[in-house]
Amino acid sequence: MLVNIVSSNKVKLVDAIHNVIAYLKVRKTIKWDQKR
């Protein structure tokens, strides 16, 4: 049981990190578009 909880938390953490990276990339591209 404990292993399942830890692995699911890891997956959630990885998903959150990917979401943050994607969000930062989108924000960067939006800033570049605004500069033009």
C-alpha distance matrix in Angstrom:
0.0 3.8 5.5 5.2 6.5 8.8 10.1 10.8 12.5 14.5 15.6 16.7 18.5 20.2 21.3 22.7 24.6 26.0 27.1 28.8 30.5 31.7 33.0 34.9 36.4 37.5 39.0 40.8 42.3 43.4 45.1 46.9 48.1 49.4 51.3 53.1
3.8 0.0 3.8 5.4 5.2 6.3 8.7 10.0 10.7 12.4 14.4 15.4 16.5 18.5 20.0 21.0 22.6 24.4 25.7 27.0 28.7 30.3 31.4 33.0 34.7 36.1 37.3 39.0 40.8 41.9 43.3 45.2 46.6 47.8 49.5 51.5
5.5 3.8 0.0 3.8 5.4 5.1 6.1 8.5 9.8 10.5 12.4 14.2 15.2 16.5 18.3 19.8 21.0 22.5 24.2 25.7 27.0 28.5 30.0 31.5 33.0 34.5 36.0 37.4 39.1 40.5 42.0 43.5 45.0 46.5 48.1 49.9
5.2 5.4 3.8 0.0 3.8 5.5 5.2 6.1 8.5 9.8 10.6 12.3 14.1 15.3 16.5 18.3 19.9 21.1 22.4 24.3 25.8 26.9 28.4 30.3 31.6 32.8 34.4 36.1 37.5 38.8 40.5 42.1 43.3 44.8 46.7 48.3
6.5 5.2 5.4 3.8 0.0 3.8 5.6 5.2 6.1 8.6 10.0 10.5 12.2 14.3 15.3 16.4 18.3 20.0 20.9 22.5 24.3 25.6 26.7 28.5 30.2 31.4 32.7 34.5 36.2 37.2 38.8 40.6 41.9 43.1 45.0 46.9
8.8 6.3 5.1 5.5 3.8 0.0 3.8 5.5 5.1 6.2 8.7 9.9 10.4 12.3 14.2 15.2 16.4 18.3 19.8 20.9 22.5 24.2 25.5 26.9 28.6 30.1 31.3 32.9 34.7 35.9 37.3 39.0 40.6 41.8 43.4 45.4
10.1 8.7 6.1 5.2 5.6 3.8 0.0 3.8 5.4 5.0 6.3 8.7 9.7 10.5 12.3 14.2 15.2 16.5 18.3 19.9 21.1 22.5 24.2 25.7 27.0 28.5 30.1 31.5 33.0 34.5 36.1 37.6 39.0 40.6 42.2 43.9
10.8 10.0 8.5 6.1 5.2 5.5 3.8 0.0 3.8 5.4 5.0 6.2 8.6 9.9 10.5 12.3 14.2 15.3 16.4 18.4 20.0 21.0 22.3 24.4 25.7 26.8 28.4 30.2 31.6 32.7 34.5 36.2 37.3 38.8 40.7 42.4
12.5 10.7 9.8 8.5 6.1 5.1 5.4 3.8 0.0 3.8 5.4 5.0 6.1 8.6 9.7 10.4 12.2 14.1 15.1 16.4 18.3 19.8 20.8 22.5 24.3 25.5 26.7 28.5 30.2 31.3 32.7 34.6 36.0 37.2 38.9 40.9
14.5 12.4 10.5 9.8 8.6 6.2 5.0 5.4 3.8 0.0 3.8 5.4 5.0 6.1 8.5 9.7 10.5 12.2 14.1 15.2 16.4 18.2 19.7 21.0 22.5 24.2 25.6 26.9 28.6 30.1 31.5 33.0 34.6 36.0 37.5 39.4
15.6 14.4 12.4 10.6 10.0 8.7 6.3 5.0 5.4 3.8 0.0 3.8 5.4 5.1 6.1 8.6 9.9 10.5 12.2 14.2 15.3 16.3 18.1 19.9 21.0 22.4 24.2 25.7 27.0 28.4 30.2 31.6 32.8 34.5 36.2 37.8
16.7 15.4 14.2 12.3 10.5 9.9 8.7 6.2 5.0 5.4 3.8 0.0 3.8 5.5 5.0 6.1 8.6 9.8 10.4 12.3 14.2 15.2 16.2 18.3 19.9 20.8 22.3 24.2 25.7 26.7 28.4 30.2 31.4 32.7 34.6 36.4
18.5 16.5 15.2 14.1 12.2 10.4 9.7 8.6 6.1 5.0 5.4 3.8 0.0 3.8 5.4 5.1 6.2 8.6 9.8 10.6 12.3 14.2 15.2 16.5 18.4 19.9 21.0 22.5 24.4 25.6 26.9 28.7 30.3 31.5 33.1 35.1
20.2 18.5 16.5 15.3 14.3 12.3 10.5 9.9 8.6 6.1 5.1 5.5 3.8 0.0 3.8 5.4 5.1 6.1 8.5 9.9 10.5 12.2 14.1 15.3 16.5 18.3 19.9 21.0 22.6 24.2 25.7 27.1 28.6 30.2 31.7 33.4
21.3 20.0 18.3 16.5 15.3 14.2 12.3 10.5 9.7 8.5 6.1 5.0 5.4 3.8 0.0 3.8 5.5 5.1 6.1 8.6 9.9 10.5 12.1 14.2 15.3 16.3 18.2 19.9 21.1 22.3 24.2 25.7 26.8 28.5 30.3 31.9
22.7 21.0 19.8 18.3 16.4 15.2 14.2 12.3 10.4 9.7 8.6 6.1 5.1 5.4 3.8 0.0 3.8 5.4 5.0 6.2 8.7 9.8 10.4 12.3 14.2 15.2 16.3 18.3 20.0 20.9 22.4 24.3 25.6 26.8 28.6 30.6
24.6 22.6 21.0 19.9 18.3 16.4 15.2 14.2 12.2 10.5 9.9 8.6 6.2 5.1 5.5 3.8 0.0 3.8 5.4 5.1 6.2 8.6 9.8 10.6 12.3 14.2 15.3 16.5 18.5 19.9 21.1 22.7 24.4 25.7 27.1 29.1
26.0 24.4 22.5 21.1 20.0 18.3 16.5 15.3 14.1 12.2 10.5 9.8 8.6 6.1 5.1 5.4 3.8 0.0 3.8 5.4 5.1 6.1 8.5 9.9 10.5 12.2 14.1 15.3 16.6 18.3 19.9 21.1 22.5 24.3 25.8 27.4
27.1 25.7 24.2 22.4 20.9 19.8 18.3 16.4 15.1 14.1 12.2 10.4 9.8 8.5 6.1 5.0 5.4 3.8 0.0 3.8 5.5 5.1 6.0 8.6 9.9 10.5 12.1 14.1 15.4 16.3 18.2 19.9 21.0 22.4 24.4 26.0
28.8 27.0 25.7 24.3 22.5 20.9 19.9 18.4 16.4 15.2 14.2 12.3 10.6 9.9 8.6 6.2 5.1 5.4 3.8 0.0 3.8 5.5 5.0 6.1 8.6 9.8 10.4 12.2 14.3 15.2 16.4 18.3 19.9 20.9 22.5 24.7
30.5 28.7 27.0 25.8 24.3 22.5 21.1 20.0 18.3 16.4 15.3 14.2 12.3 10.5 9.9 8.7 6.2 5.1 5.5 3.8 0.0 3.8 5.4 5.1 6.2 8.6 9.9 10.5 12.4 14.2 15.3 16.6 18.4 20.0 21.2 23.0
31.7 30.3 28.5 26.9 25.6 24.2 22.5 21.0 19.8 18.2 16.3 15.2 14.2 12.2 10.5 9.8 8.6 6.1 5.1 5.5 3.8 0.0 3.8 5.5 5.1 6.2 8.6 9.8 10.6 12.3 14.3 15.4 16.5 18.4 20.1 21.5
33.0 31.4 30.0 28.4 26.7 25.5 24.2 22.3 20.8 19.7 18.1 16.2 15.2 14.1 12.1 10.4 9.8 8.5 6.0 5.0 5.4 3.8 0.0 3.8 5.4 5.1 6.1 8.6 10.0 10.5 12.3 14.3 15.3 16.5 18.5 20.3
34.9 33.0 31.5 30.3 28.5 26.9 25.7 24.4 22.5 21.0 19.9 18.3 16.5 15.3 14.2 12.3 10.6 9.9 8.6 6.1 5.1 5.5 3.8 0.0 3.8 5.4 5.0 6.1 8.6 9.8 10.5 12.3 14.2 15.3 16.5 18.7
36.4 34.7 33.0 31.6 30.2 28.6 27.0 25.7 24.3 22.5 21.0 19.9 18.4 16.5 15.3 14.2 12.3 10.5 9.9 8.6 6.2 5.1 5.4 3.8 0.0 3.8 5.4 5.1 6.3 8.6 9.9 10.6 12.4 14.3 15.5 17.0
37.5 36.1 34.5 32.8 31.4 30.1 28.5 26.8 25.5 24.2 22.4 20.8 19.9 18.3 16.3 15.2 14.2 12.2 10.5 9.8 8.6 6.2 5.1 5.4 3.8 0.0 3.8 5.4 5.2 6.1 8.6 9.9 10.5 12.3 14.3 15.6
39.0 37.3 36.0 34.4 32.7 31.3 30.1 28.4 26.7 25.6 24.2 22.3 21.0 19.9 18.2 16.3 15.3 14.1 12.1 10.4 9.9 8.6 6.1 5.0 5.4 3.8 0.0 3.8 5.5 5.0 6.2 8.7 9.8 10.5 12.4 14.5
40.8 39.0 37.4 36.1 34.5 32.9 31.5 30.2 28.5 26.9 25.7 24.2 22.5 21.0 19.9 18.3 16.5 15.3 14.1 12.2 10.5 9.8 8.6 6.1 5.1 5.4 3.8 0.0 3.8 5.4 5.1 6.3 8.7 9.9 10.7 12.8
42.3 40.8 39.1 37.5 36.2 34.7 33.0 31.6 30.2 28.6 27.0 25.7 24.4 22.6 21.1 20.0 18.5 16.6 15.4 14.3 12.4 10.6 10.0 8.6 6.3 5.2 5.5 3.8 0.0 3.8 5.4 5.0 6.2 8.6 9.9 10.9
43.4 41.9 40.5 38.8 37.2 35.9 34.5 32.7 31.3 30.1 28.4 26.7 25.6 24.2 22.3 20.9 19.9 18.3 16.3 15.2 14.2 12.3 10.5 9.8 8.6 6.1 5.0 5.4 3.8 0.0 3.8 5.4 5.0 6.2 8.7 10.1
45.1 43.3 42.0 40.5 38.8 37.3 36.1 34.5 32.7 31.5 30.2 28.4 26.9 25.7 24.2 22.4 21.1 19.9 18.2 16.4 15.3 14.3 12.3 10.5 9.9 8.6 6.2 5.1 5.4 3.8 0.0 3.8 5.4 5.1 6.3 8.9
46.9 45.2 43.5 42.1 40.6 39.0 37.6 36.2 34.6 33.0 31.6 30.2 28.7 27.1 25.7 24.3 22.7 21.1 19.9 18.3 16.6 15.4 14.3 12.3 10.6 9.9 8.7 6.3 5.0 5.4 3.8 0.0 3.8 5.4 5.1 6.6
48.1 46.6 45.0 43.3 41.9 40.6 39.0 37.3 36.0 34.6 32.8 31.4 30.3 28.6 26.8 25.6 24.4 22.5 21.0 19.9 18.4 16.5 15.3 14.2 12.4 10.5 9.8 8.7 6.2 5.0 5.4 3.8 0.0 3.8 5.5 5.3
49.4 47.8 46.5 44.8 43.1 41.8 40.6 38.8 37.2 36.0 34.5 32.7 31.5 30.2 28.5 26.8 25.7 24.3 22.4 20.9 20.0 18.4 16.5 15.3 14.3 12.3 10.5 9.9 8.6 6.2 5.1 5.4 3.8 0.0 3.8 5.4
51.3 49.5 48.1 46.7 45.0 43.4 42.2 40.7 38.9 37.5 36.2 34.6 33.1 31.7 30.3 28.6 27.1 25.8 24.4 22.5 21.2 20.1 18.5 16.5 15.5 14.3 12.4 10.7 9.9 8.7 6.3 5.1 5.5 3.8 0.0 3.8
53.1 51.5 49.9 48.3 46.9 45.4 43.9 42.4 40.9 39.4 37.8 36.4 35.1 33.4 31.9 30.6 29.1 27.4 26.0 24.7 23.0 21.5 20.3 18.7 17.0 15.6 14.5 12.8 10.9 10.1 8.9 6.6 5.3 5.4 3.8 0.0
